[in-house]
Amino acid sequence: MLFVFGLIGGTGASLGLGTPMLAEAVSKLFSIPHTFGVDIAFVCIWMVIFTTSAALGLRKGIKRLSDINL
């Protein structure tokens, strides 16, 4: 039970700290105002990417993310 709460906390912390930084960087890069809507858009994009990757499994989804990262 503690492991599950730790996992949820770690995921929430990374999303909570990473989203504003990424949204601010993209806002400056494309000269758009940094609003709450931009933050929500990035969270939705991340959720789609990670959910699709997890649903496809290790050989397809996670491997593709690793290849893109490389």
N, CA, C and O atoms as a CHARMM CRD file, in Angstrom:
* protein
*
  280
    1    1 MET  N      0.82800  -1.18200   0.00000 PROA 1      0.00000
    2    1 MET  CA     0.00000   0.00000   0.00000 PROA 1      0.00000
    3    1 MET  C      0.87800   1.25400   0.00000 PROA 1      0.00000
    4    1 MET  O      0.57100   2.22800  -0.68700 PROA 1      0.00000
    5    2 LEU  N      1.95800   1.22800   0.76300 PROA 2      0.00000
    6    2 LEU  CA     2.86200   2.38100   0.78900 PROA 2      0.00000
    7    2 LEU  C      3.54000   2.58500  -0.55600 PROA 2      0.00000
    8    2 LEU  O      3.78800   3.71800  -0.97000 PROA 2      0.00000
    9    3 PHE  N      3.83900   1.48300  -1.23700 PROA 3      0.00000
   10    3 PHE  CA     4.45900   1.57600  -2.56400 PROA 3      0.00000
   11    3 PHE  C      3.53900   2.30400  -3.54200 PROA 3      0.00000
   12    3 PHE  O      4.00300   3.13100  -4.32700 PROA 3      0.00000
   13    4 VAL  N      2.25400   2.00700  -3.50300 PROA 4      0.00000
   14    4 VAL  CA     1.28800   2.64000  -4.40800 PROA 4      0.00000
   15    4 VAL  C      1.20800   4.13800  -4.12700 PROA 4      0.00000
   16    4 VAL  O      1.20400   4.94200  -5.05900 PROA 4      0.00000
   17    5 PHE  N      1.14600   4.51400  -2.87100 PROA 5      0.00000
   18    5 PHE  CA     1.10800   5.93600  -2.53500 PROA 5      0.00000
   19    5 PHE  C      2.40400   6.64100  -2.93300 PROA 5      0.00000
   20    5 PHE  O      2.37800   7.78900  -3.37700 PROA 5      0.00000
   21    6 GLY  N      3.52400   5.96100  -2.77500 PROA 6      0.00000
   22    6 GLY  CA     4.80200   6.53400  -3.19900 PROA 6      0.00000
   23    6 GLY  C      4.86800   6.71900  -4.70100 PROA 6      0.00000
   24    6 GLY  O      5.39500   7.72000  -5.18700 PROA 6      0.00000
   25    7 LEU  N      4.33800   5.76300  -5.43300 PROA 7      0.00000
   26    7 LEU  CA     4.31500   5.85700  -6.89000 PROA 7      0.00000
   27    7 LEU  C      3.42600   7.00400  -7.35600 PROA 7      0.00000
   28    7 LEU  O      3.80400   7.76100  -8.25000 PROA 7      0.00000
   29    8 ILE  N      2.27200   7.13300  -6.76700 PROA 8      0.00000
   30    8 ILE  CA     1.36800   8.23800  -7.11100 PROA 8      0.00000
   31    8 ILE  C      1.99800   9.58100  -6.73500 PROA 8      0.00000
   32    8 ILE  O      1.89200  10.54600  -7.49100 PROA 8      0.00000
   33    9 GLY  N      2.63900   9.64800  -5.59300 PROA 9      0.00000
   34    9 GLY  CA     3.29100  10.88700  -5.17500 PROA 9      0.00000
   35    9 GLY  C      4.44400  11.27300  -6.08600 PROA 9      0.00000
   36    9 GLY  O      4.61200  12.44700  -6.41600 PROA 9      0.00000
   37   10 GLY  N      5.23400  10.29700  -6.49100 PROA 10     0.00000
   38   10 GLY  CA     6.35400  10.57900  -7.39000 PROA 10     0.00000
   39   10 GLY  C      5.88400  11.05200  -8.75500 PROA 10     0.00000
   40   10 GLY  O      6.46000  11.97400  -9.33200 PROA 10     0.00000
   41   11 THR  N      4.84200  10.42400  -9.26700 PROA 11     0.00000
   42   11 THR  CA     4.29800  10.83200 -10.56100 PROA 11     0.00000
   43   11 THR  C      3.70000  12.23100 -10.46600 PROA 11     0.00000
   44   11 THR  O      3.90600  13.06100 -11.35100 PROA 11     0.00000
   45   12 GLY  N      2.97000  12.48400  -9.40700 PROA 12     0.00000
   46   12 GLY  CA     2.38000  13.81600  -9.22000 PROA 12     0.00000
   47   12 GLY  C      3.43300  14.89800  -9.06700 PROA 12     0.00000
   48   12 GLY  O      3.27100  16.00300  -9.58300 PROA 12     0.00000
   49   13 ALA  N      4.50400  14.58700  -8.36400 PROA 13     0.00000
   50   13 ALA  CA     5.57100  15.56900  -8.18100 PROA 13     0.00000
   51   13 ALA  C      6.27900  15.87700  -9.49200 PROA 13     0.00000
   52   13 ALA  O      6.58300  17.03400  -9.77900 PROA 13     0.00000
   53   14 SER  N      6.54000  14.85200 -10.28500 PROA 14     0.00000
   54   14 SER  CA     7.22600  15.09500 -11.55500 PROA 14     0.00000
   55   14 SER  C      6.34400  15.87600 -12.51700 PROA 14     0.00000
   56   14 SER  O      6.83600  16.75800 -13.22200 PROA 14     0.00000
   57   15 LEU  N      5.06400  15.57200 -12.56200 PROA 15     0.00000
   58   15 LEU  CA     4.15100  16.35100 -13.40100 PROA 15     0.00000
   59   15 LEU  C      3.99900  17.77200 -12.86800 PROA 15     0.00000
   60   15 LEU  O      3.96500  18.72900 -13.64200 PROA 15     0.00000
   61   16 GLY  N      3.91000  17.90800 -11.56300 PROA 16     0.00000
   62   16 GLY  CA     3.72700  19.21900 -10.95500 PROA 16     0.00000
   63   16 GLY  C      4.92800  20.13200 -11.12100 PROA 16     0.00000
   64   16 GLY  O      4.76800  21.34700 -11.23200 PROA 16     0.00000
   65   17 LEU  N      6.11400  19.57300 -11.13900 PROA 17     0.00000
   66   17 LEU  CA     7.32200  20.38200 -11.29600 PROA 17     0.00000
   67   17 LEU  C      7.73300  20.54600 -12.75400 PROA 17     0.00000
   68   17 LEU  O      8.28100  21.58300 -13.12900 PROA 17     0.00000
   69   18 GLY  N      7.47800  19.54300 -13.57100 PROA 18     0.00000
   70   18 GLY  CA     7.91300  19.58900 -14.96400 PROA 18     0.00000
   71   18 GLY  C      7.00400  20.37200 -15.88400 PROA 18     0.00000
   72   18 GLY  O      7.47400  20.99800 -16.83400 PROA 18     0.00000
   73   19 THR  N      5.72400  20.34900 -15.62000 PROA 19     0.00000
   74   19 THR  CA     4.76000  21.00500 -16.50800 PROA 19     0.00000
   75   19 THR  C      4.96700  22.51100 -16.60000 PROA 19     0.00000
   76   19 THR  O      5.02300  23.03400 -17.71300 PROA 19     0.00000
   77   20 PRO  N      5.08100  23.22700 -15.49900 PROA 20     0.00000
   78   20 PRO  CA     5.27600  24.68700 -15.62500 PROA 20     0.00000
   79   20 PRO  C      6.58000  25.05400 -16.34200 PROA 20     0.00000
   80   20 PRO  O      6.61700  26.02700 -17.09500 PROA 20     0.00000
   81   21 MET  N      7.63700  24.29000 -16.11400 PROA 21     0.00000
   82   21 MET  CA     8.90800  24.59300 -16.78500 PROA 21     0.00000
   83   21 MET  C      8.80200  24.37800 -18.28400 PROA 21     0.00000
   84   21 MET  O      9.24400  25.22100 -19.06400 PROA 21     0.00000
   85   22 LEU  N      8.22000  23.25700 -18.69600 PROA 22     0.00000
   86   22 LEU  CA     8.07500  22.96600 -20.12000 PROA 22     0.00000
   87   22 LEU  C      7.12800  23.96400 -20.78500 PROA 22     0.00000
   88   22 LEU  O      7.40600  24.43600 -21.88700 PROA 22     0.00000
   89   23 ALA  N      6.02800  24.28400 -20.13500 PROA 23     0.00000
   90   23 ALA  CA     5.06900  25.22900 -20.70600 PROA 23     0.00000
   91   23 ALA  C      5.68200  26.62300 -20.84200 PROA 23     0.00000
   92   23 ALA  O      5.43900  27.31300 -21.83200 PROA 23     0.00000
   93   24 GLU  N      6.45700  27.02900 -19.87500 PROA 24     0.00000
   94   24 GLU  CA     7.12200  28.33800 -19.95000 PROA 24     0.00000
   95   24 GLU  C      8.13900  28.36900 -21.07900 PROA 24     0.00000
   96   24 GLU  O      8.22700  29.35800 -21.80600 PROA 24     0.00000
   97   25 ALA  N      8.90400  27.30300 -21.23400 PROA 25     0.00000
   98   25 ALA  CA     9.89700  27.24600 -22.30800 PROA 25     0.00000
   99   25 ALA  C      9.23200  27.29300 -23.68300 PROA 25     0.00000
  100   25 ALA  O      9.70000  28.00500 -24.57100 PROA 25     0.00000
  101   26 VAL  N      8.15500  26.54600 -23.86300 PROA 26     0.00000
  102   26 VAL  CA     7.45000  26.55600 -25.14400 PROA 26     0.00000
  103   26 VAL  C      6.77300  27.90300 -25.37200 PROA 26     0.00000
  104   26 VAL  O      6.71800  28.38400 -26.50400 PROA 26     0.00000
  105   27 SER  N      6.26300  28.51000 -24.31700 PROA 27     0.00000
  106   27 SER  CA     5.64500  29.83200 -24.43800 PROA 27     0.00000
  107   27 SER  C      6.65400  30.87000 -24.91600 PROA 27     0.00000
  108   27 SER  O      6.34800  31.68600 -25.78500 PROA 27     0.00000
  109   28 LYS  N      7.83300  30.83800 -24.35700 PROA 28     0.00000
  110   28 LYS  CA     8.87600  31.77700 -24.78800 PROA 28     0.00000
  111   28 LYS  C      9.34300  31.47300 -26.20900 PROA 28     0.00000
  112   28 LYS  O      9.59200  32.39000 -26.99100 PROA 28     0.00000
  113   29 LEU  N      9.46000  30.19300 -26.54300 PROA 29     0.00000
  114   29 LEU  CA     9.94400  29.78700 -27.85800 PROA 29     0.00000
  115   29 LEU  C      8.98400  30.21200 -28.96900 PROA 29     0.00000
  116   29 LEU  O      9.41500  30.67900 -30.02400 PROA 29     0.00000
  117   30 PHE  N      7.68400  30.04900 -28.72800 PROA 30     0.00000
  118   30 PHE  CA     6.69000  30.37100 -29.74400 PROA 30     0.00000
  119   30 PHE  C      5.97700  31.70300 -29.49800 PROA 30     0.00000
  120   30 PHE  O      5.03100  32.03100 -30.21600 PROA 30     0.00000
  121   31 SER  N      6.40400  32.46200 -28.51700 PROA 31     0.00000
  122   31 SER  CA     5.84000  33.78100 -28.18200 PROA 31     0.00000
  123   31 SER  C      4.33200  33.72900 -27.93100 PROA 31     0.00000
  124   31 SER  O      3.57800  34.56800 -28.42400 PROA 31     0.00000
  125   32 ILE  N      3.91300  32.74100 -27.16500 PROA 32     0.00000
  126   32 ILE  CA     2.51800  32.66800 -26.75300 PROA 32     0.00000
  127   32 ILE  C      2.46500  32.88600 -25.24600 PROA 32     0.00000
  128   32 ILE  O      3.42100  32.55800 -24.54300 PROA 32     0.00000
  129   33 PRO  N      1.36800  33.43300 -24.74100 PROA 33     0.00000
  130   33 PRO  CA     1.29600  33.66600 -23.29400 PROA 33     0.00000
  131   33 PRO  C      1.19600  32.34800 -22.51600 PROA 33     0.00000
  132   33 PRO  O      0.51400  31.41000 -22.92900 PROA 33     0.00000
  133   34 HSD  N      1.88400  32.31000 -21.40000 PROA 34     0.00000
  134   34 HSD  CA     1.84400  31.11500 -20.54100 PROA 34     0.00000
  135   34 HSD  C      0.61100  31.22400 -19.66000 PROA 34     0.00000
  136   34 HSD  O      0.57000  32.01600 -18.71800 PROA 34     0.00000
  137   35 THR  N     -0.39300  30.41800 -19.98100 PROA 35     0.00000
  138   35 THR  CA    -1.64000  30.41600 -19.22600 PROA 35     0.00000
  139   35 THR  C     -1.88000  29.03300 -18.63100 PROA 35     0.00000
  140   35 THR  O     -1.14400  28.08200 -18.89400 PROA 35     0.00000
  141   36 PHE  N     -2.91500  28.95400 -17.83600 PROA 36     0.00000
  142   36 PHE  CA    -3.28800  27.67600 -17.24000 PROA 36     0.00000
  143   36 PHE  C     -3.69200  26.67800 -18.32300 PROA 36     0.00000
  144   36 PHE  O     -3.46400  25.47800 -18.17500 PROA 36     0.00000
  145   37 GLY  N     -4.28400  27.15900 -19.39700 PROA 37     0.00000
  146   37 GLY  CA    -4.68000  26.29300 -20.51000 PROA 37     0.00000
  147   37 GLY  C     -3.48700  25.61100 -21.17200 PROA 37     0.00000
  148   37 GLY  O     -3.57800  24.45800 -21.59400 PROA 37     0.00000
  149   38 VAL  N     -2.35900  26.33800 -21.25900 PROA 38     0.00000
  150   38 VAL  CA    -1.13900  25.74400 -21.82500 PROA 38     0.00000
  151   38 VAL  C     -0.64600  24.62300 -20.91200 PROA 38     0.00000
  152   38 VAL  O     -0.21900  23.57300 -21.39200 PROA 38     0.00000
  153   39 ASP  N     -0.70200  24.83800 -19.61800 PROA 39     0.00000
  154   39 ASP  CA    -0.30600  23.79000 -18.66500 PROA 39     0.00000
  155   39 ASP  C     -1.19200  22.55000 -18.80900 PROA 39     0.00000
  156   39 ASP  O     -0.69500  21.42400 -18.81500 PROA 39     0.00000
  157   40 ILE  N     -2.48800  22.76100 -18.92300 PROA 40     0.00000
  158   40 ILE  CA    -3.42400  21.64200 -19.06600 PROA 40     0.00000
  159   40 ILE  C     -3.16400  20.89400 -20.37300 PROA 40     0.00000
  160   40 ILE  O     -3.22900  19.66500 -20.41500 PROA 40     0.00000
  161   41 ALA  N     -2.87000  21.64100 -21.44200 PROA 41     0.00000
  162   41 ALA  CA    -2.57700  21.00100 -22.73100 PROA 41     0.00000
  163   41 ALA  C     -1.36000  20.09800 -22.63100 PROA 41     0.00000
  164   41 ALA  O     -1.36500  18.99700 -23.18100 PROA 41     0.00000
  165   42 PHE  N     -0.30800  20.54600 -21.93200 PROA 42     0.00000
  166   42 PHE  CA     0.88800  19.72200 -21.79500 PROA 42     0.00000
  167   42 PHE  C      0.62700  18.48900 -20.94500 PROA 42     0.00000
  168   42 PHE  O      1.14900  17.41500 -21.24600 PROA 42     0.00000
  169   43 VAL  N     -0.15700  18.61800 -19.90600 PROA 43     0.00000
  170   43 VAL  CA    -0.49100  17.44700 -19.08600 PROA 43     0.00000
  171   43 VAL  C     -1.27400  16.43500 -19.92100 PROA 43     0.00000
  172   43 VAL  O     -1.03000  15.23200 -19.82500 PROA 43     0.00000
  173   44 CYS  N     -2.20800  16.91100 -20.73300 PROA 44     0.00000
  174   44 CYS  CA    -2.98700  16.00800 -21.58500 PROA 44     0.00000
  175   44 CYS  C     -2.10200  15.32100 -22.62000 PROA 44     0.00000
  176   44 CYS  O     -2.26100  14.12600 -22.87000 PROA 44     0.00000
  177   45 ILE  N     -1.18100  16.05300 -23.21800 PROA 45     0.00000
  178   45 ILE  CA    -0.26500  15.46400 -24.19400 PROA 45     0.00000
  179   45 ILE  C      0.59800  14.39700 -23.53800 PROA 45     0.00000
  180   45 ILE  O      0.77600  13.31300 -24.09300 PROA 45     0.00000
  181   46 TRP  N      1.13900  14.69800 -22.35200 PROA 46     0.00000
  182   46 TRP  CA     1.96000  13.71700 -21.62400 PROA 46     0.00000
  183   46 TRP  C      1.14700  12.48000 -21.27900 PROA 46     0.00000
  184   46 TRP  O      1.64400  11.36000 -21.40100 PROA 46     0.00000
  185   47 MET  N     -0.10700  12.66800 -20.84700 PROA 47     0.00000
  186   47 MET  CA    -0.93700  11.52400 -20.48200 PROA 47     0.00000
  187   47 MET  C     -1.19900  10.63700 -21.69000 PROA 47     0.00000
  188   47 MET  O     -1.16600   9.41200 -21.57200 PROA 47     0.00000
  189   48 VAL  N     -1.45800  11.22800 -22.84000 PROA 48     0.00000
  190   48 VAL  CA    -1.70200  10.43800 -24.04500 PROA 48     0.00000
  191   48 VAL  C     -0.45100   9.65500 -24.43500 PROA 48     0.00000
  192   48 VAL  O     -0.53700   8.47100 -24.76100 PROA 48     0.00000
  193   49 ILE  N      0.70800  10.30800 -24.40300 PROA 49     0.00000
  194   49 ILE  CA     1.95800   9.64100 -24.77700 PROA 49     0.00000
  195   49 ILE  C      2.25900   8.47700 -23.83300 PROA 49     0.00000
  196   49 ILE  O      2.55000   7.37300 -24.29200 PROA 49     0.00000
  197   50 PHE  N      2.19200   8.70800 -22.54100 PROA 50     0.00000
  198   50 PHE  CA     2.55500   7.66800 -21.58700 PROA 50     0.00000
  199   50 PHE  C      1.50200   6.56300 -21.52100 PROA 50     0.00000
  200   50 PHE  O      1.85200   5.39600 -21.34000 PROA 50     0.00000
  201   51 THR  N      0.23200   6.90200 -21.66300 PROA 51     0.00000
  202   51 THR  CA    -0.80500   5.87400 -21.65200 PROA 51     0.00000
  203   51 THR  C     -0.68800   4.98000 -22.88100 PROA 51     0.00000
  204   51 THR  O     -0.81200   3.75900 -22.77800 PROA 51     0.00000
  205   52 THR  N     -0.45100   5.58300 -24.03800 PROA 52     0.00000
  206   52 THR  CA    -0.27900   4.80100 -25.25600 PROA 52     0.00000
  207   52 THR  C      0.94800   3.90800 -25.14900 PROA 52     0.00000
  208   52 THR  O      0.90700   2.74000 -25.53900 PROA 52     0.00000
  209   53 SER  N      2.02300   4.44600 -24.63000 PROA 53     0.00000
  210   53 SER  CA     3.25000   3.67600 -24.48400 PROA 53     0.00000
  211   53 SER  C      3.05300   2.48900 -23.53800 PROA 53     0.00000
  212   53 SER  O      3.50900   1.38200 -23.82500 PROA 53     0.00000
  213   54 ALA  N      2.38600   2.71600 -22.43100 PROA 54     0.00000
  214   54 ALA  CA     2.15200   1.63600 -21.47700 PROA 54     0.00000
  215   54 ALA  C      1.18600   0.59900 -22.04100 PROA 54     0.00000
  216   54 ALA  O      1.33900  -0.59400 -21.77800 PROA 54     0.00000
  217   55 ALA  N      0.20000   1.03900 -22.80800 PROA 55     0.00000
  218   55 ALA  CA    -0.77100   0.10800 -23.37000 PROA 55     0.00000
  219   55 ALA  C     -0.14900  -0.77600 -24.45200 PROA 55     0.00000
  220   55 ALA  O     -0.54400  -1.93100 -24.61100 PROA 55     0.00000
  221   56 LEU  N      0.81700  -0.24100 -25.19100 PROA 56     0.00000
  222   56 LEU  CA     1.46300  -1.01800 -26.24400 PROA 56     0.00000
  223   56 LEU  C      2.45400  -2.03200 -25.68500 PROA 56     0.00000
  224   56 LEU  O      2.79100  -3.00200 -26.36500 PROA 56     0.00000
  225   57 GLY  N      2.91700  -1.82700 -24.48100 PROA 57     0.00000
  226   57 GLY  CA     3.81500  -2.79000 -23.84900 PROA 57     0.00000
  227   57 GLY  C      5.28300  -2.43100 -24.01000 PROA 57     0.00000
  228   57 GLY  O      5.63300  -1.39700 -24.58000 PROA 57     0.00000
  229   58 LEU  N      6.13700  -3.31500 -23.48900 PROA 58     0.00000
  230   58 LEU  CA     7.57200  -3.05400 -23.48200 PROA 58     0.00000
  231   58 LEU  C      8.19300  -3.09700 -24.87100 PROA 58     0.00000
  232   58 LEU  O      9.04800  -2.27100 -25.19200 PROA 58     0.00000
  233   59 ARG  N      7.78500  -4.02600 -25.67700 PROA 59     0.00000
  234   59 ARG  CA     8.45300  -4.22100 -26.97400 PROA 59     0.00000
  235   59 ARG  C      8.07300  -3.17700 -28.00200 PROA 59     0.00000
  236   59 ARG  O      8.85900  -2.89200 -28.90600 PROA 59     0.00000
  237   60 LYS  N      6.89200  -2.60000 -27.88900 PROA 60     0.00000
  238   60 LYS  CA     6.47500  -1.60100 -28.87000 PROA 60     0.00000
  239   60 LYS  C      6.52000  -0.19900 -28.27900 PROA 60     0.00000
  240   60 LYS  O      7.25300   0.65700 -28.77500 PROA 60     0.00000
  241   61 GLY  N      5.74400   0.04700 -27.22200 PROA 61     0.00000
  242   61 GLY  CA     5.58400   1.39200 -26.69000 PROA 61     0.00000
  243   61 GLY  C      6.81500   1.94300 -26.00200 PROA 61     0.00000
  244   61 GLY  O      7.31200   3.00700 -26.37100 PROA 61     0.00000
  245   62 ILE  N      7.30500   1.23700 -25.01700 PROA 62     0.00000
  246   62 ILE  CA     8.46100   1.70600 -24.25800 PROA 62     0.00000
  247   62 ILE  C      9.69700   1.74700 -25.15000 PROA 62     0.00000
  248   62 ILE  O     10.52400   2.65000 -25.01800 PROA 62     0.00000
  249   63 LYS  N      9.83100   0.78100 -26.05600 PROA 63     0.00000
  250   63 LYS  CA    10.96500   0.75400 -26.98300 PROA 63     0.00000
  251   63 LYS  C     10.94200   1.97800 -27.88400 PROA 63     0.00000
  252   63 LYS  O     11.98700   2.57300 -28.14900 PROA 63     0.00000
  253   64 ARG  N      9.76700   2.35800 -28.35500 PROA 64     0.00000
  254   64 ARG  CA     9.66700   3.55800 -29.20300 PROA 64     0.00000
  255   64 ARG  C     10.07200   4.80700 -28.44400 PROA 64     0.00000
  256   64 ARG  O     10.78200   5.65300 -28.98800 PROA 64     0.00000
  257   65 LEU  N      9.63800   4.94000 -27.20000 PROA 65     0.00000
  258   65 LEU  CA    10.05100   6.10400 -26.40400 PROA 65     0.00000
  259   65 LEU  C     11.55500   6.10100 -26.18000 PROA 65     0.00000
  260   65 LEU  O     12.18600   7.15800 -26.20800 PROA 65     0.00000
  261   66 SER  N     12.13700   4.92900 -25.95700 PROA 66     0.00000
  262   66 SER  CA    13.58100   4.83000 -25.77600 PROA 66     0.00000
  263   66 SER  C     14.32700   5.22600 -27.05100 PROA 66     0.00000
  264   66 SER  O     15.33000   5.93700 -26.99600 PROA 66     0.00000
  265   67 ASP  N     13.83300   4.76100 -28.19400 PROA 67     0.00000
  266   67 ASP  CA    14.45900   5.10200 -29.45900 PROA 67     0.00000
  267   67 ASP  C     14.37800   6.59600 -29.74600 PROA 67     0.00000
  268   67 ASP  O     15.34300   7.18900 -30.22600 PROA 67     0.00000
  269   68 ILE  N     13.23400   7.20400 -29.45700 PROA 68     0.00000
  270   68 ILE  CA    13.08500   8.64600 -29.65300 PROA 68     0.00000
  271   68 ILE  C     14.01300   9.41200 -28.71700 PROA 68     0.00000
  272   68 ILE  O     14.61000  10.41500 -29.10600 PROA 68     0.00000
  273   69 ASN  N     14.12800   8.93700 -27.49600 PROA 69     0.00000
  274   69 ASN  CA    14.99200   9.59900 -26.50700 PROA 69     0.00000
  275   69 ASN  C     16.45500   9.50700 -26.89800 PROA 69     0.00000
  276   69 ASN  O     17.23100  10.43300 -26.65800 PROA 69     0.00000
  277   70 LEU  N     16.83000   8.38600 -27.50100 PROA 70     0.00000
  278   70 LEU  CA    18.21800   8.17900 -27.90600 PROA 70     0.00000
  279   70 LEU  C     18.58300   9.13800 -29.00200 PROA 70     0.00000
  280   70 LEU  O     19.71600   9.12300 -29.48400 PROA 70     0.00000
